[in-house]
Amino acid sequence: MHFSKSLSVVSAVLASAVVAVPAQSGIFKRNFGGIQITNCDLSKSQLPHRGENPKIADPSSDLKLSRVVLGRGTQNYTCKAGSSDKPTAAGAIAILYDASCPASYQPALLHELPGAFLQVDSSTEYLAAAILQTMSSEHVVAGHHYFSGPTTPVFDFRVKDGDKDIFCGKKTSNVSAPGDSVKGKNNQGDGAVDWLKLDSVDGTSGFKEAYRVVTAGGSPPPTCKDKPASFEVDYTAEYWFYN
């Protein structure tokens, strides 16, 4: 995907934010403070699935979708010096951006975002987020993703006073990313990381299950040849949370 196309997709996000809510709802307020670009209704949004089998398990029937975010960051790996072994996963870090409005109103656009944002320099990404933030009284940055241990992913949404939502998970199932997923920047790389289903563990508040889907980049090379003791691989993914 070319840089210009990536920027056009980012621009489309801005446009979709403006048209997401009918004009009669009074969204156009002074300084754009009322444009709804976050916290859109997710009641009709559907978790994406791969077009081929195997498919990732569905959410539990008694749960409802509560958040959709776009994660942009790095998958982290370690290697033994001079080893030809496969790199060892060492967690991930990412910024989580509210994606509820494209999930609600333009899901096809949402599914373009992981591949598009992976091509955009972080400075441009932050600029786009800053522009969106000036248009909304809500937080565009929804939270942060990190690991609290070797195998415990954390999604921390406590970005402002009063926020309590945090998800600590364990992987319960995974499937390979579709073959046409974006492999990395300029579609060059070692592939998109797996799609995952996660169940909550101790420390969670506000969620029961989570999914990582529509991934772009993030996979390590097959061996540690010519790699340092630790390294990062850029990735982007959609994260869907249920409660």
HELIX and SHEET records of a PDB file:
HELIX    1   1 PHE A    3  VAL A   19  1                                  17    
HELIX    2   2 ALA A   23  SER A   25  5                                   3    
HELIX    3   3 ARG A   30  PHE A   32  5                                   3    
HELIX    4   4 SER A  100  TYR A  105  1                                   6    
HELIX    5   5 PRO A  107  GLN A  119  1                                  13    
HELIX    6   6 SER A  122  THR A  134  1                                  13    
HELIX    7   7 LYS A  185  ASN A  187  5                                   3    
SHEET    1   A 9 LEU A  65  THR A  78  0                                        
SHEET    2   A 9 THR A  88  ASP A  98 -1                                        
SHEET    3   A 9 VAL A 141  GLY A 149 -1                                        
SHEET    4   A 9 THR A 152  ASP A 156 -1                                        
SHEET    5   A 9 ILE A 166  VAL A 175 -1                                        
SHEET    6   A 9 TRP A 195  SER A 200 -1                                        
SHEET    7   A 9 GLU A 209  GLY A 217 -1                                        
SHEET    8   A 9 SER A 230  TYR A 242 -1                                        
SHEET    9   A 9 LEU A  65  THR A  78 -1                                        
END                                                                             
